[in-house]
Amino acid sequence: MRGKSDLLTRCIFPAVITAIIVFIVSAVVTFSNIGFHPDFVPRWLKAFIVGWPVAIVVAFFAIPLARKATAAIVAFIEN
């Protein structure tokens, strides 16, 4: 069952981490664009709903590249 657990982790991790990041970044960007207006929350949530799926797709491709780049940088530093 270890393989199934690893697969689930590889699929769920990008969704969780991007949800956290996009939630915060979309709030900051929405606030910087419109300030704290009465419609801030609906606009923020719309930005989150639009941005999160994009971030998940990007994360699925970027995480393996980031791991390889990190390993290469660490190897360079250690040698």
C-alpha positions in Angstrom: 0.0 0.0 0.0 3.0 2.3 0.2 2.8 3.0 -3.5 -0.8 4.2 -3.3 0.0 6.4 -0.4 3.0 8.0 -2.2 0.8 8.6 -5.3 -1.9 10.2 -3.1 0.7 12.4 -1.5 2.1 13.5 -4.8 -1.4 14.4 -6.0 -2.7 16.0 -2.8 0.4 18.0 -1.8 0.3 20.4 -4.8 -3.4 21.0 -4.2 -2.9 21.8 -0.5 0.2 24.0 -0.9 -1.2 25.9 -3.9 -4.5 26.5 -2.0 -2.6 28.1 0.9 -0.4 30.2 -1.4 -3.1 31.3 -3.8 -5.4 32.1 -0.9 -2.9 34.5 0.6 -1.5 36.0 -2.6 -5.0 36.6 -4.1 -6.0 38.4 -1.0 -2.9 40.6 -1.1 -3.2 41.4 -4.8 -6.9 42.0 -4.5 -6.3 44.4 -1.6 -3.5 46.2 -3.4 -5.8 46.7 -6.5 -9.0 47.8 -4.8 -8.3 48.3 -1.2 -10.8 47.2 1.4 -14.0 47.9 -0.4 -17.4 46.4 0.4 -17.0 43.9 -2.4 -13.5 42.9 -1.4 -14.4 39.4 -0.2 -16.3 38.4 -3.4 -13.6 39.7 -5.6 -10.9 38.0 -3.5 -12.8 34.7 -3.7 -13.2 35.1 -7.4 -9.5 35.7 -7.8 -8.8 32.6 -5.7 -11.2 30.4 -7.7 -9.7 31.5 -11.0 -6.1 31.3 -9.7 -6.1 28.0 -7.8 -6.7 25.6 -10.7 -4.0 27.3 -12.7 -1.6 27.0 -9.7 -2.3 23.3 -9.2 -1.5 22.5 -12.9 1.7 24.6 -12.7 2.7 22.9 -9.4 2.3 19.4 -10.9 5.0 20.4 -13.5 7.0 22.7 -11.3 7.5 20.6 -8.2 9.6 17.9 -9.9 11.7 20.5 -11.7 12.1 22.4 -8.4 13.3 19.1 -6.7 15.9 18.5 -9.4 17.1 22.1 -9.3 17.3 22.0 -5.5 19.3 18.8 -5.6 21.7 20.3 -8.2 22.1 23.4 -6.1 22.8 21.5 -2.9 25.2 19.2 -4.8 27.0 22.3 -6.1 27.2 23.9 -2.7 28.5 20.7 -1.0 31.2 20.0 -3.6 
